[in-house]
Amino acid sequence: MSDTNLVVGYSDGDIETNPSAGPSLHDLVERRYSRRQALRNGASTAAVAVFGGSLLAACDDKGDGIDNIPPVVGGSSSGATSGGRVVTLTGIVTDDNAIVAQAFTQVSGPTVALANANTGTATFIAPAVAATTNLVFRYSATDVKGAASTTDITVAVSPATLGFAAVGKSLADALVVPDGYDATVLYRLGDPLNAATAAYANNGTDTGFSARAGDHHDGMSYFGLAASGTAQDATSSTRGVLVMNHENISEQYLHPNGVTLTNGVRPTAEVVKEMECHGVSVVEVTRASTGGWSYVQGSALNRRITPYTPTSFSGPVRGSALLYTAYSTDGTAGRGTINNCANGHMPWETYMTCEENWAGYFRRDAGDNARRTAVLGARAVQAFTRYGLNTGSGDALRAGNYGWTTAAEQVAGQTLIRKFNATLDVSQPTNGTGDFRNEPNQYGWCVEIDPYDPAATPRKRTALGRMNHEGVWPGRVFAGVRPAFYMGDDAQNEYIYKFVSATPWAAADAAATSRLATGDKYLDTGTLYVAKFNADGSGEWIALVFGQNGLNASNPLYAFADQADVLTHCRLAGDAVGATRMDRPEWTAVNPATGEMYCTLTNNSSRAPGQVDAANPRSYIDPRTNGTRSTGNANGHIVRLRERGDTTEATAFTWDVYAFGAGADLDPTNINLSSLDATNDFSSPDGLWFGRASNASGQVTPVLWIQTDDGAYTDVTNCMMLAAMPGSVGDGGTRTITNTGVSATSTATTRVGKAPGTTLRRFLVGPVGCEITGVDSTPDGRSLFVNIQHPGENGDLSRSTSIWPATTAGSRPRSATVVITKKDGGVVAL
């Protein structure tokens, strides 16, 4: 029967049947949450507190009977920044287990190199960018039980700017650099290059300069060296080879009691010392782990190249009768290089040194013009005269610099001193193989040196022409395009040149091991051009090729015999084709971002108001604080050009003037055309170099370094180095100015670049009497090498004007290389 009173229901059964003493949910929540509450502020529920480890890290490790909780991480950076500056990333991690791994990795943005990436603090150098760009980095931490957590850090990077406060003008006998920078002396006159050479006494008794640093440090390049110490590594910023020029001497400090002259004769020992102080140094340098630099005294790569060192000739003039001497009767070999001023760093990792004021070293006896005319014809005297090799007034004796040729040879029968006497000996063969009448033709060339091979003979590259070579800088190289090399002839009213190789660039040659052979490939065949600047801002490159543009035997100015004649006398060729006479063209530099070429026009005292033109528009009176004055273009300017089509093969260009040198107090309408002020006014620009394309100082908006060699402004300040971030050709406009000379006036219309303003700042001021010249950096841009030439130049042993780089009173001054670094390790200048 049915029970109609049955109640239908539901039961869970026994709801508590576990008699163990294990922790309850409440206990777990309390235990975990109270322990990590301060570390996991976002874990506000019991589920996250208890199960967070398994849910977030999928970790099966157990601790206290529960899943392992991943580390709690956070991260920060030193903040928004700009290209070239140091950025610090800091990771924060907390965990109740030991942390066994931390790491930073880059998630997005331009790739950078992270230092100490596997620690809790990493750094990197902010990259160059064209607009503000975010870089994202991921910080991760892993504990001993394998649980890991990550967090992302975003760093905003803006375009690079100059990152230092301008230094003031200075007349102190000291090297002045901005706050936040260190400058240390690296390599000084007389420093020994091998273990067998004694330390420099600096009292005039030192000898053996073929194994010591020479004098008057000038143009310079750094070449990266592999850890092995023998092979090239163009990327190395900690070990390398410095190659630098030693242009001239401060002879008053080289001998115990100054220069000796007895009855018109110089002592041989003094002459040998002075000659060996000229030339080039090749010296290994290295950076310690603490950041300091030193040169390696016993390096197998160390060597000196002096006026005695054997050289060879290559290119179209090799073997020409113009090079015949008693030493090289076939015109293929030479001895030495001299008055080496600026330089070039070739794309295949060789060094080019350039012979500048070489003509002054040569002697010519009285009556030599008459003898030369009788034997060789008037044309030979014309050529010598155009190159500053004329005899004295009335065909009188031309003694030559320092009276070297009055000294006897160090070894009887040698001609190492005699070679500087270019007097024609009528008793010797007409072709010059019995004397040194043609020795001057062996100088005035660009000389290529392999910094990695001490046994390699330097090669004089004749296709690049003969002149007062200041320097030679390559344009940008692109595969399949013929490269160009830009040069200035450093004398008043001389020309700007470029050489375009006949061989298109092959990218593999950047790492060639047969480096001088690669130089043969690109530098021995091609076309030498000279520049003509037009008033409308256009310009043209005129080919200096025998048989073209009137360069032949019928030329009314000078009868050219062949291409060797054209190249040996390219000044005369420039005259013949109507090139533009410039205000002392010196260093050239190429913007690695745009390819635009800049050239310093140091000054020109002979530029009269009636001789100005669009590219050399100023002639004025510049008063000095001592009551004297300078005239002509006393302060110089920097011209720049852009090749048509942005190709090195172009034969046309546009131009303007990047900046006019001037004191800030000079007439802004007619003289201080670039509106310079107390932070950036300068005079007589000379050295010029752009930051390397391998770091932020040479990318997007590269840094241009400007060095001065001044006589017009040294009553106000010692010579200086400035840093700039220039715009581009055409960013300014035209200006018409009035020139007021001593007895004449004129007007000129020129093309002036945008006023530099704060993008041009004084970075360094040197000691008394010096010139700032020669500059390069490591590939990372964090170490900058600068040469300080001839401090105390205008003093002597009885009237010292400088003791730099020493600090002890009475010390003789010494030319030296310094290395400049930023205290925080960033890219110099940014």
C-alpha positions, 0 to 999 in steps of 0.5 A: 500500500502506498504511504501518502504521508511520505516526505520527498527530500535530499541529504548531503550525507555526513558533511564532516568525515575527515578527522585529520589535523591539516589546515583548513581553507581559512587557515591557508588563506590566513597563512599565505595572505598574511605572509605575502600581503605586502608583496602582492597588494593586488591579490585580494581574494582567497582564491588568488592568495591560495592558488595564485602560484598554480594559476599564474605560473603553472608550477607543481612545486609544493611549499608548505603544502601549497603551490609555489608562488612566482616572484613579485617583480617590478621595474623602472628606468632612469627616465625619458632620454635622448640619443647617445645617453646612458639609460639604466634599467632597474628590476625589483623582485621579492619572493619567499624563495631564493632568486636564481635568475634575473634578465632584461630582454628587449621587446620592441624598438630600435635594437640596443646592446644591453650591458649586464643584462643578466642582473638586476640592473642593466644599462644601454646607450639610447639609439639615434632616432628621428622622432620620439620612439618608445623602446620596451624591455622585459624584466624577468626573475626566476626563483629557486623552485622555477617560478618566474614572473615578468614585467615590461618597462617602456623608455621614451627616446627622443632625437639626440641633442648636444648634452653639455653646457658650453665652456667659456673662453680661456687664456689659462695654461690648461685644458678645459672640458665641460662639467661631467667629462674627464680628459687624460693625457695618453701619448706625449712628445718623446714617449718611448715606443719600445722597451729598449727606449728610456723614459723621456727626460724632457730636458733636451738630452733625449735621442732616438726619436725613431722610437719615440713619439714625434712632435706637433701631433696632428691628424689622427685615426683610430683603428680597432684591434682584435683581442688577439692583438694582431688582426683588425676588428673595426668594431673594437672600442677597447683595443686599437691602433692610433695613427697620427701625424707629427706635422712640425717641431718646436725646435726651441724645446728639443735641445739642451740649450735651444738650437745650435748654429756654429759658423752657419752650420747645424750639428748633425745630431740636432738635425737628425733629432728634428727630422725624426720628430716629423712624420707619423706614429703608429701606436697601440692603445688599450682601455682597462676594465676600469675605463682608463686608456693607456698606450702599449709601449712594447706593442709589435705594431708600434712604429714611426714613419719619418723623413727617412722611411722608404716609400713607394709611388703608385698611380699615374706619376709612378716612373715619371721623369719628374720623380727621378733622383739620385736615390730613385733613378727610375722614379718609383721609390722615395724616402720619407714623408714630411709636414704631415697635417690632416689625414683620411680614414679609408673605407678598407681600414688604412690611414692616409697621411697628407703632406702639407707645407713641405716646400719650405724644407728645401734649399736652393742655392743662389743662381738656381733659377738661372741654372734651371732655366738654362738646362730645363727651360723657363717652364721648370722655374714656373712650376717650382714658383707656383709651388712655393719653391722659388729662390730668394729675391734676385735668385738669391739663396733659399736656405730651407727650414731649420738650416738642415742642409748645412749639417753633415750626413750622420753616415758618410755617403748617405743622402738623407740630409742632402736630399733637401737641397734641390739645387740643380748640379749642371755636371749631372745628367739632365734627367735628374738622376745624379742630384736632387733637383726633382726631390721636391716633386716627391712631396706634396702627396697623399701617403697610404699606411697600413696600420696593421702591418709594420712591414708594409711600405707606405705608398704615395698615391699620385692620382690624387694630385700634388699640392699642400695637401691638408687632408683627404676624406672619403665620401659615403660608399655604396656598392656599385658606385664609384667612391670619391675622396675630398681634399683641400690645398692649404694655402691662401687662394688655393682650390678644393679637389675631389678624386673619383675612383674608376672602380665601383665600390664592392662592400666586401672590400671593407674587410679586405686583408690585403689593404694596400692592394685594395688601395691600389684598386680604388686610388690608382686609377680615376679622375681628379677634379677641381671645384668651381663655385658659382654665385647662384649657389651651384657649382661644378667639378672640372676634370683635370685630365690631360687632353681635356679642358685645354690641359695640353701642350698648347695651353697658354698658361703652362704647357702640360706634357702628359697626365703625370705633368697635370697631376704633379702640377695640379695647381697650374691645372686648376689655374688653367681651367678657372677653378675658384680661389678659396680662403685657405681650404683645409680639412674636409669632412663628410656628413655620414647621414646626408653625404654633404661635404664640409670644408674649413676655409681657415682665413685669408689675410690677402683677400681684399674687398675687391677680390671677394666672391660669393663663396669667399664674400668677406674682407674686413678689419678685425680689431684686437684688444692690444690695439693691433688689427687683422685684415682680409678674412681674418676669422675664416668660414666653413663651406659645404656642398651637396652633390647632385643626385647625392652621388659621389660620381656627380660633376655638379653640386649646390653649396652654401656657407655653414658658419662664418667665424667671428667674434660675437662682438663683431658687426652682425650685418657684415661680419658675424653673419652666423649670429655667433654668441659667447657660447660658440664664437670662434675664429680660424676653423681648421680641423673638421670631423663628423662622428662615426656612423657606428654610434649615435654621434654619427647617425640621423643628425651627426655631430660635427667637431670643429677645431681652431688654429687661430692667430686673430682671436688669441688675444681673447681665448686660446684655441678651441674645439666646438661641437655642432649638429648642422642642418643641410645645404640650403637651410638658410638664405642669401645675404648681401654684405658690405666689405670695408677694408683699409682703403677700399669697400665692396659688396658681395652676395653670399649664401648663408646657412641657418644660424647655428644657435644652440646647435653649436657649442664650445666643448674644449679650450686648450692651453696657451699657444696651442692648436687643437687638431686631430680628432677621432673616437672609438666605434662606440663614440664613448672615448674621443681622442684629440691632439693638442699641438705645440703648447707654448709655441711662442715661448722659449727656454728663457721665456716659457709661456706654457708647461702643459701637460706637466704641472711642475713649474719649469717643465718644457711643454709637449704636444700630446694626445688626450682622451676625453670620456663622459663620466657616466659612460655616454657618447661624447657630446650627447 
